[in-house]
Amino acid sequence: MNNMYRNIPKVDLIIEALCDESLDVFSHREKSDAARDVLDEIRGEIKNLDLNNQDDIVDIEKKLSLEFIVGMAKNRLTKSMEKSLKKVINATGVVLHTNLGRANLSKRAIEAVEKIAGEYSTLEYDESIGERGSRHAHTEELITKITGAEASIVVNNNAAATMIVLAAMARGGEVIVSRGELVEIGGSFRIPDIMKESGAVLKEIGTTNKTKPGDYEDAINENTKAILKVHTSNYKVVGFTQEASLPELKEIAVENDLPLIYDMGSGLLRDLRKYGIGEPCVEDAINEGADLVLFSGDKLLGGAQAGIIIGKKEYVDRLKKHPLARALRVDKMTIAAICETFRAYLNEDTVNDEIPVLKMLTSDIDDLFERARKLEDLIISKSQIINTDIIKTKNKVGGGSAPDTELDGYAVVINIEDMTPDDIEMALRAGEIPIVARITNNQLLLDVRTIRDEDIDYIANRIKEIAMS
Ligand SMILES: *Cc1c(COP(=O)(O)O)cnc(C)c1O
């Protein structure tokens, strides 16, 4: 055993061997750390060696060669470069896939981020007067123009928007919410919890399935600070149900001099009903009298993660001055992305093409079939042990939006000889660009609605690779 320890190559020799050009990006420190880590690992193995096991002894002796150890150190170095946050291909058909990062930015939004990220900017500077400006000004002008609201502020996400609105408008007082709208969005975002954190007191009214305008009226007292309506974005209560509409609530709010707050969740800007998506529209919410409307930047709007708050100037000014505004503010990259996302909405004719989320949601069914055909052709032209089929599927909007909406779609079914759907699914995830597929009725499906044209070749090649291995 002592002999083995003595045969371990010296660390300097390993570092020297790591000095080839392809490893120039790594510092001397990183190389020496990698070398020492590998040597520690091998010493550990020697220590735990069973001297009666001849196979293990032969195995370790092989590992003591300089070449082997350098190889291990190289692997360690390149592994350390591998990014944890990386591109995946979404073949699930779920457009706003929460685990896969929700909305993809549009080209123009990406370009805007790129232009601003590495430069000084007018983030809080008004170049026309040479003085300090407001970071809210950049988004506010566009957002008010497009939504018709008086004022706007953008914060970190919609959860943050809810938090700051409740804290600024209702701390120490009561906020009335229907029992049918006490939403959990996922993880720890629950309306009652957010309410508690904000310092406002939740006043629950009505029942799970029915809340009438009169229930709101009955609950109002001298401690009431606001009425909150929450869009039940990720579930639907069906059957014997009733909820108070915004116009009904507006009447009550005006009569009692209370602000009406509406947490919309998704923030659909343009009517998508003709594409089968019946989510409420931001503009309607403002027109119907909500004083503050809150929605996400990266759900149906199709932009960056953000919480967009629009409404009465008086209230938005209060939010801008609140200490949480600083804690929840967005950076220049988000502002750039949100501005360009909204700007795309100025052109009704091109917006559905420019915003990837809208493009995917409004895809023509014939185009989806064509994409499935193209993918299938590329796959079967490459191998005989792969068997494919095209089937009709139902696609989801995702991201906790439009839970009862199912869009017609197409998927390519992949069968590979001697592989189960689970085997294929796992192999697809293990490639350089992970492909996230889904298994339905024990079939592996590549749903094409969320697959981008530029990724089709990669997917076809990857499937061929998997079949051949
Ligand atoms: C999604 C959602 C939120 C949370 O928005 P994030 O941007 O994910 O923080 C809050 N309220 C409703 C109704 C939602 O649908």
The ligand as a Gaussian input file, in Angstrom:
#p B3LYP/6-31G(d) Opt

LIG

0 1
 C      -49.000000      34.725000     -11.018000
 C      -49.803000      35.502000     -10.068000
 C      -49.176000      36.235000      -9.040000
 C      -47.701000      36.200000      -8.835000
 O      -47.033000      36.775000      -9.912000
 P      -45.442000      36.604000     -10.073000
 O      -45.113000      37.532000     -11.186000
 O      -45.203000      35.184000     -10.347000
 O      -44.844000      37.046000      -8.762000
 C      -49.986000      36.942000      -8.180000
 N      -51.332000      36.962000      -8.318000
 C      -51.956000      36.267000      -9.293000
 C      -53.453000      36.303000      -9.392000
 C      -51.219000      35.519000     -10.210000
 O      -51.818000      34.830000     -11.173000

